[in-house]
């Protein structure tokens, strides 16, 4: 990555920080919106939990605490994501559910090129001696100080590895990690998915084409602000990735280091809910589905469920991908329409449904049937409440979680979402 390119990319993050929309908050808009909090972070935690848990067990068996290095840490988003992982089997009666409690982490080191983001991170965690930050360019390889021990977990989040515009720099970084690993380490890499519906105009069957996209940082502004600031918006060059391309890079890195880097899990994150679904910057058929899902999780706000209905526009020449999206669209829309029917046919005064024709067809996919039955139980369980806005504060959030479950179960880890995440292990024993 050239110096000029670095400067341009850092200007983009500096502009975002100054806008105030990178502030630590959630809601209907901004970087930390409801989809980020309730979907993206939680989906990532769900998929990486078993691997981080096994790694933690390894460390504890060796009587040492976990060491974490976070590439592209920003304002310590990775630390917050990791520390928010919870035991998947925690019971209702338990109060301590965090997997990574403070006493189990020996060191977290965040590395980023943006001084503005690091300054924000340090202002938040200045009182935690085990959380440290360093300004550096991870596209130039792994930089460890002379007496610095290797880390157990090398982590990235939200497309960080897509800053490697040239595959050779990522091969080198992964080879450095594998080469310096003492016995065992875990690598979690995060890229922009090549076949996200957000940028359907960039889809290609030739992987030598459209390798890097001109990523416009416009999602932090409202539609009106985007148009007013069009000439001011910052642009990033980010690598689009498919599972096939990642596998090739990881294989090359392993050969370079003389150590196997084994892929153990791939998953797609933010299908239909990526940030540029709302901007339509790269797909004229994109719908503002993130806005609609944000509304589902906003307290005291009633959502027009028709805004959740997906109308996927297929692209010729991509039959396999079209088939995946078509199937997901049908399941998604069926769940939304069924929930709408449940609410329309529920009689609050009688505390029962007006219609007896709410059975779920046995021919539907098992995951869809499970979520439809869940929504029936939710509406039936709280529909009679006269206080607390049951639709806004109970039914709609539960519909959001049901849709999230459906998407997570049907995803294929092929790069068909805003984020494509890979989990890899290096085991020298």
Secondary structure, DSSP 8 states (H G I E B T S, - for coil): --HHHHHHHHHHHHHHHHHTTTSS--SSSSTT-HHIIIIIHHHHHHHHHHHHHHHHHHHHHTT--EEEEEET-TTTHHHHHHHT-B-TT--TT-S--BSS-GGGEEEEEEEES-HHHHHHHHHHHTT-TTEEEEE--GGG-----TT----SEEE--TTGGGG--SHHHHHHHHHHHHHH-SSEEEEEEEEEETT-GGGGGG--SSTTSS-EEEEE--TTS-HHHHHHTTTT--EEEEEEE-HHHHHHHHHHHHHHHTS--EEEEEEEE-TTT-THHHH-SS-TT---HHHHHHHHTSTT----GGGG-------TT-HHHHHHHHHHHHHHHHHHHHHHHHHHHEETTTTEES-S-----TTS-HHHHHHHHHHHHHHHHHTT--SS-HIIIIIHHHHHHHHHHHHHHH--SSS-SSEEEEEEEEE--
